[in-house]
């Protein structure tokens, strides 16, 4: 039976979302309602993502691969591996283990205004030379596809609790901060999404993360494949107050069974 490619993608950290941020929708739950497969409703369909980010301002090439699966249409489990290579520096490897639980399905109670709501966590570890090389993120996120407008619009937003320094690549702080994140996408045609994504940088006494944002286009090639291109701004790399990585180009290929 077939599945429909599209959101949620596997994010850079592997969980079901867009680029930086998770969506409330669990990944890998695409199913054919007409199927008699006994595993329907228990196992979703696995999906995979690959990302390439080039940040020329700081001479960084950032790659990520990941997989995600959903159980009982509610519980998403994911794994992601990131490799960050910078000219003249040791290559950094980062691993992410994710779990997300859908608390409220979209349109619950047959109410068209009800968003999907989920909570999640990411366990992250880095081999960067730091005393704090692992930590947990926690988040709550709400996502809604608005179909009553002339063109469908997807909106999503949430709150993240984190100790990350540059998403955890440079380790983790002794403090924890609450930050905001959000996405908006419009689907001008059925095979294309155009959108913006924003992630607020966590602020600690000894380390201040820059805010991140991107403008992206996602092409739903067919029922299985999605291709993404984006411009990303990861903060001012010359700033003396916040750690930024400059801007660059993002490419991604996603496959959903």
C-alpha positions as a Markdown table, in Angstrom:
| # | Residue | x | y | z |
|---|---|---|---|---|
| 1 | Unk | 0.0 | 0.0 | 0.0 |
| 2 | Unk | 1.1 | 3.6 | -0.6 |
| 3 | Unk | 2.0 | 6.5 | 1.5 |
| 4 | Unk | 2.0 | 10.2 | 0.8 |
| 5 | Unk | 5.3 | 12.1 | 1.1 |
| 6 | Unk | 5.4 | 15.5 | 2.8 |
| 7 | Unk | 5.3 | 16.9 | 6.3 |
| 8 | Unk | 6.4 | 16.0 | 8.8 |
| 9 | Unk | 9.9 | 15.7 | 7.4 |
| 10 | Unk | 12.7 | 14.3 | 9.4 |
| 11 | Unk | 14.3 | 17.4 | 10.8 |
| 12 | Unk | 18.1 | 18.0 | 11.1 |
| 13 | Unk | 17.9 | 16.3 | 14.5 |
| 14 | Unk | 15.8 | 13.4 | 13.2 |
| 15 | Unk | 12.4 | 14.1 | 14.8 |
| 16 | Unk | 9.3 | 14.7 | 12.7 |
| 17 | Unk | 9.2 | 18.4 | 11.8 |
| 18 | Unk | 10.7 | 20.7 | 9.2 |
| 19 | Unk | 14.3 | 21.9 | 9.5 |
| 20 | Unk | 15.0 | 23.1 | 13.0 |
| 21 | Unk | 11.7 | 22.5 | 14.7 |
| 22 | Unk | 9.4 | 19.6 | 15.4 |
| 23 | Unk | 5.8 | 19.5 | 14.3 |
| 24 | Unk | 3.0 | 18.0 | 16.4 |
| 25 | Unk | 2.3 | 15.4 | 13.7 |
| 26 | Unk | 4.1 | 12.1 | 14.3 |
| 27 | Unk | 6.3 | 10.9 | 11.5 |
| 28 | Unk | 5.9 | 7.7 | 9.5 |
| 29 | Unk | 2.1 | 7.2 | 10.1 |
| 30 | Unk | 1.0 | 7.3 | 6.5 |
| 31 | Unk | -1.3 | 4.4 | 5.8 |
| 32 | Unk | -3.9 | 3.3 | 3.3 |
| 33 | Unk | -7.4 | 3.3 | 5.0 |
| 34 | Unk | -8.5 | 0.5 | 2.6 |
| 35 | Unk | -5.6 | -1.8 | 3.6 |
| 36 | Unk | -6.4 | -5.0 | 5.6 |
| 37 | Unk | -2.8 | -5.3 | 6.9 |
| 38 | Unk | -2.9 | -6.4 | 10.5 |
| 39 | Unk | -0.1 | -4.1 | 11.5 |
| 40 | Unk | -2.0 | -0.9 | 10.4 |
| 41 | Unk | -2.6 | 1.2 | 13.5 |
| 42 | Unk | 0.3 | -0.4 | 15.3 |
| 43 | Unk | 3.3 | 0.3 | 13.1 |
| 44 | Unk | 3.5 | 3.3 | 10.9 |
| 45 | Unk | 5.7 | 3.4 | 7.9 |
| 46 | Unk | 9.4 | 4.4 | 8.5 |
| 47 | Unk | 10.7 | 7.5 | 6.9 |
| 48 | Unk | 14.2 | 8.7 | 6.3 |
| 49 | Unk | 15.8 | 12.1 | 5.9 |
| 50 | Unk | 19.2 | 13.5 | 4.7 |
| 51 | Unk | 20.3 | 17.1 | 5.0 |
| 52 | Unk | 23.3 | 19.1 | 3.7 |
| 53 | Unk | 24.0 | 22.6 | 5.0 |
| 54 | Unk | 26.8 | 24.8 | 3.8 |
| 55 | Unk | 27.7 | 27.8 | 5.9 |
| 56 | Unk | 30.3 | 29.6 | 3.9 |
| 57 | Unk | 30.8 | 32.5 | 6.3 |
| 58 | Unk | 32.4 | 30.1 | 8.8 |
| 59 | Unk | 33.6 | 27.4 | 6.3 |
| 60 | Unk | 31.3 | 24.7 | 7.8 |
| 61 | Unk | 29.7 | 21.7 | 6.0 |
| 62 | Unk | 26.9 | 20.2 | 8.1 |
| 63 | Unk | 25.3 | 16.9 | 7.1 |
| 64 | Unk | 22.6 | 14.8 | 8.9 |
| 65 | Unk | 20.9 | 11.5 | 8.3 |
| 66 | Unk | 17.9 | 10.2 | 10.3 |
| 67 | Unk | 15.1 | 7.7 | 10.6 |
| 68 | Unk | 11.7 | 7.9 | 12.3 |
| 69 | Unk | 8.9 | 5.5 | 13.0 |
| 70 | Unk | 5.5 | 5.9 | 14.8 |
| 71 | Unk | 3.6 | 3.4 | 16.9 |
| 72 | Unk | -0.2 | 3.3 | 17.4 |
| 73 | Unk | -0.5 | 6.6 | 15.4 |
| 74 | Unk | 0.7 | 8.4 | 18.6 |
| 75 | Unk | 4.3 | 7.6 | 19.7 |
| 76 | Unk | 7.1 | 8.7 | 17.4 |
| 77 | Unk | 10.6 | 7.4 | 17.9 |
| 78 | Unk | 13.6 | 8.8 | 16.0 |
| 79 | Unk | 17.3 | 8.7 | 15.6 |
| 80 | Unk | 19.5 | 11.3 | 13.9 |
| 81 | Unk | 23.3 | 11.6 | 13.3 |
| 82 | Unk | 25.0 | 14.9 | 12.5 |
| 83 | Unk | 28.5 | 15.5 | 11.2 |
| 84 | Unk | 29.9 | 19.1 | 11.4 |
| 85 | Unk | 33.1 | 19.7 | 9.4 |
| 86 | Unk | 34.9 | 23.0 | 9.6 |
| 87 | Unk | 38.2 | 24.0 | 7.8 |
| 88 | Unk | 41.1 | 23.5 | 10.2 |
| 89 | Unk | 39.1 | 22.1 | 13.0 |
| 90 | Unk | 38.3 | 18.5 | 14.2 |
| 91 | Unk | 35.1 | 17.1 | 12.8 |
| 92 | Unk | 32.3 | 17.0 | 15.3 |
| 93 | Unk | 29.7 | 14.1 | 15.5 |
| 94 | Unk | 26.4 | 14.5 | 17.3 |
| 95 | Unk | 23.7 | 11.9 | 18.0 |
| 96 | Unk | 20.0 | 12.5 | 18.7 |
| 97 | Unk | 17.5 | 10.1 | 20.1 |
| 98 | Unk | 13.9 | 11.4 | 20.0 |
| 99 | Unk | 10.5 | 10.5 | 21.4 |
| 100 | Unk | 7.3 | 12.4 | 20.7 |
| 101 | Unk | 3.7 | 11.7 | 21.9 |
| 102 | Unk | 0.7 | 13.0 | 20.2 |
| 103 | Unk | -1.7 | 14.2 | 22.9 |
| 104 | Unk | -4.5 | 15.7 | 20.9 |
| 105 | Unk | -5.1 | 14.7 | 17.2 |
| 106 | Unk | -5.9 | 17.4 | 14.7 |
| 107 | Unk | -9.6 | 18.1 | 14.5 |
| 108 | Unk | -10.3 | 16.1 | 17.6 |
| 109 | Unk | -14.0 | 15.8 | 18.4 |
| 110 | Unk | -14.7 | 16.7 | 14.7 |
| 111 | Unk | -13.8 | 20.3 | 15.6 |
| 112 | Unk | -12.1 | 21.9 | 12.6 |
| 113 | Unk | -10.3 | 24.4 | 14.8 |
| 114 | Unk | -8.5 | 21.9 | 17.0 |
| 115 | Unk | -4.8 | 21.7 | 16.4 |
| 116 | Unk | -2.6 | 18.7 | 16.8 |
| 117 | Unk | -0.8 | 19.0 | 20.2 |
| 118 | Unk | 2.3 | 16.9 | 21.1 |
| 119 | Unk | 5.0 | 16.7 | 23.7 |
| 120 | Unk | 8.5 | 15.4 | 23.1 |
| 121 | Unk | 12.1 | 15.0 | 24.2 |
| 122 | Unk | 15.5 | 14.7 | 22.5 |
| 123 | Unk | 18.5 | 13.1 | 24.1 |
| 124 | Unk | 21.5 | 14.6 | 22.4 |
| 125 | Unk | 25.2 | 13.9 | 22.7 |
| 126 | Unk | 28.3 | 15.3 | 21.1 |
| 127 | Unk | 32.0 | 14.3 | 20.8 |
| 128 | Unk | 33.1 | 18.0 | 21.0 |
| 129 | Unk | 35.7 | 18.4 | 23.7 |
| 130 | Unk | 33.5 | 19.6 | 26.6 |
| 131 | Unk | 32.7 | 18.6 | 30.1 |
| 132 | Unk | 28.9 | 18.6 | 29.4 |
| 133 | Unk | 28.6 | 16.4 | 26.3 |
| 134 | Unk | 25.0 | 15.2 | 26.6 |
| 135 | Unk | 21.6 | 16.6 | 27.7 |
| 136 | Unk | 17.8 | 16.4 | 27.1 |
| 137 | Unk | 15.6 | 18.8 | 25.3 |
| 138 | Unk | 11.9 | 18.9 | 26.2 |
| 139 | Unk | 9.2 | 20.6 | 24.1 |
| 140 | Unk | 5.4 | 21.1 | 23.6 |
| 141 | Unk | 4.2 | 22.0 | 20.1 |
| 142 | Unk | 0.8 | 22.6 | 18.4 |
| 143 | Unk | 0.3 | 22.3 | 14.6 |
| 144 | Unk | -2.7 | 23.1 | 12.4 |
| 145 | Unk | -3.4 | 22.8 | 8.7 |
| 146 | Unk | -5.9 | 25.5 | 7.8 |
| 147 | Unk | -7.9 | 24.5 | 4.8 |
| 148 | Unk | -10.6 | 27.2 | 4.9 |
| 149 | Unk | -8.4 | 29.8 | 3.2 |
| 150 | Unk | -8.0 | 30.1 | -0.6 |
| 151 | Unk | -4.8 | 28.0 | -0.3 |
| 152 | Unk | -4.0 | 25.6 | 2.6 |
| 153 | Unk | -1.7 | 27.1 | 5.2 |
| 154 | Unk | 0.2 | 25.1 | 7.8 |
| 155 | Unk | 1.1 | 26.9 | 11.1 |
| 156 | Unk | 3.0 | 25.5 | 14.0 |
| 157 | Unk | 4.5 | 26.8 | 17.2 |
| 158 | Unk | 5.9 | 25.6 | 20.5 |
| 159 | Unk | 8.1 | 26.0 | 23.5 |
| 160 | Unk | 11.5 | 24.3 | 24.0 |
| 161 | Unk | 13.4 | 23.7 | 27.3 |
| 162 | Unk | 17.1 | 23.2 | 26.5 |
| 163 | Unk | 20.7 | 23.5 | 27.6 |
| 164 | Unk | 22.1 | 23.4 | 24.1 |
| 165 | Unk | 25.0 | 25.4 | 22.8 |
| 166 | Unk | 24.6 | 25.6 | 19.0 |
| 167 | Unk | 22.0 | 22.9 | 19.1 |
| 168 | Unk | 24.3 | 20.9 | 21.3 |
| 169 | Unk | 27.2 | 20.6 | 18.8 |
| 170 | Unk | 29.4 | 22.6 | 21.2 |
| 171 | Unk | 28.0 | 20.8 | 24.3 |
| 172 | Unk | 25.5 | 21.8 | 26.9 |
| 173 | Unk | 25.2 | 24.5 | 29.5 |
| 174 | Unk | 24.8 | 24.1 | 33.3 |
| 175 | Unk | 21.7 | 26.4 | 33.0 |
| 176 | Unk | 18.4 | 25.6 | 31.2 |
| 177 | Unk | 16.4 | 28.1 | 29.1 |
| 178 | Unk | 12.9 | 28.2 | 27.7 |
| 179 | Unk | 12.7 | 29.4 | 24.0 |
| 180 | Unk | 10.0 | 29.7 | 21.3 |
| 181 | Unk | 9.9 | 28.3 | 17.8 |
| 182 | Unk | 7.4 | 28.4 | 14.9 |
| 183 | Unk | 6.7 | 27.6 | 11.3 |
| 184 | Unk | 4.4 | 28.8 | 8.6 |
| 185 | Unk | 3.9 | 27.2 | 5.2 |
| 186 | Unk | 1.5 | 27.8 | 2.3 |
| 187 | Unk | 0.7 | 25.2 | -0.3 |
| 188 | Unk | 0.0 | 27.2 | -3.5 |
| 189 | Unk | -0.3 | 23.9 | -5.4 |
| 190 | Unk | -0.6 | 20.3 | -4.1 |
| 191 | Unk | 3.0 | 19.4 | -4.8 |
| 192 | Unk | 4.7 | 22.5 | -3.4 |
| 193 | Unk | 5.1 | 24.1 | 0.1 |
| 194 | Unk | 6.7 | 27.6 | 0.6 |
| 195 | Unk | 7.5 | 28.6 | 4.1 |
| 196 | Unk | 9.4 | 30.3 | 6.9 |
| 197 | Unk | 10.9 | 28.8 | 10.0 |
| 198 | Unk | 12.1 | 30.5 | 13.2 |
| 199 | Unk | 14.0 | 29.2 | 16.3 |
| 200 | Unk | 14.9 | 31.4 | 19.2 |
| 201 | Unk | 18.4 | 31.0 | 20.6 |
| 202 | Unk | 18.8 | 29.9 | 24.2 |
| 203 | Unk | 20.5 | 32.5 | 26.5 |
| 204 | Unk | 22.7 | 31.5 | 29.4 |
| 205 | Unk | 25.0 | 33.5 | 31.6 |
| 206 | Unk | 28.1 | 32.1 | 29.9 |
| 207 | Unk | 26.8 | 31.4 | 26.4 |
| 208 | Unk | 24.3 | 33.1 | 24.2 |
| 209 | Unk | 22.9 | 31.3 | 21.1 |
| 210 | Unk | 21.9 | 33.3 | 18.1 |
| 211 | Unk | 18.3 | 33.1 | 16.7 |
| 212 | Unk | 17.9 | 30.9 | 13.6 |
| 213 | Unk | 15.5 | 31.3 | 10.7 |
| 214 | Unk | 15.1 | 29.9 | 7.2 |
| 215 | Unk | 13.0 | 30.4 | 4.0 |
| 216 | Unk | 12.3 | 27.1 | 2.3 |
| 217 | Unk | 10.6 | 25.4 | -0.6 |
| 218 | Unk | 9.6 | 21.8 | -0.4 |
| 219 | Unk | 8.7 | 19.8 | -3.6 |
| 220 | Unk | 6.5 | 16.7 | -3.0 |
| 221 | Unk | 7.9 | 14.8 | -6.0 |
| 222 | Unk | 5.6 | 11.8 | -5.6 |
| 223 | Unk | 4.0 | 9.7 | -2.8 |
| 224 | Unk | 7.4 | 8.8 | -1.3 |
| 225 | Unk | 9.9 | 11.5 | -2.1 |
| 226 | Unk | 10.2 | 15.1 | -0.9 |
| 227 | Unk | 13.0 | 17.5 | -1.9 |
| 228 | Unk | 13.8 | 20.7 | 0.0 |
| 229 | Unk | 15.9 | 23.8 | -0.7 |
| 230 | Unk | 16.3 | 26.7 | 1.7 |
| 231 | Unk | 18.2 | 29.8 | 2.6 |
| 232 | Unk | 19.3 | 29.7 | 6.3 |
| 233 | Unk | 20.4 | 32.4 | 8.6 |
| 234 | Unk | 22.1 | 31.1 | 11.7 |
| 235 | Unk | 23.0 | 34.4 | 13.3 |
| 236 | Unk | 25.8 | 37.0 | 12.8 |
| 237 | Unk | 29.1 | 35.1 | 12.8 |
| 238 | Unk | 30.9 | 38.4 | 13.7 |
| 239 | Unk | 28.8 | 39.1 | 16.8 |
| 240 | Unk | 30.7 | 39.4 | 20.1 |
| 241 | Unk | 27.5 | 38.8 | 22.2 |
| 242 | Unk | 25.9 | 35.8 | 20.5 |
| 243 | Unk | 27.3 | 32.7 | 18.8 |
| 244 | Unk | 26.2 | 32.8 | 15.2 |
| 245 | Unk | 27.2 | 30.7 | 12.2 |
| 246 | Unk | 26.3 | 33.1 | 9.4 |
| 247 | Unk | 24.0 | 32.2 | 6.5 |
| 248 | Unk | 24.1 | 29.5 | 3.8 |
| 249 | Unk | 22.3 | 27.0 | 1.6 |
| 250 | Unk | 20.3 | 24.0 | 2.8 |
| 251 | Unk | 19.4 | 20.9 | 0.7 |
| 252 | Unk | 17.4 | 17.9 | 1.9 |
| 253 | Unk | 16.0 | 14.6 | 0.4 |
| 254 | Unk | 13.3 | 12.8 | 2.3 |
| 255 | Unk | 11.8 | 9.3 | 1.7 |
| 256 | Unk | 8.6 | 8.0 | 3.2 |
| 257 | Unk | 7.6 | 4.4 | 2.6 |
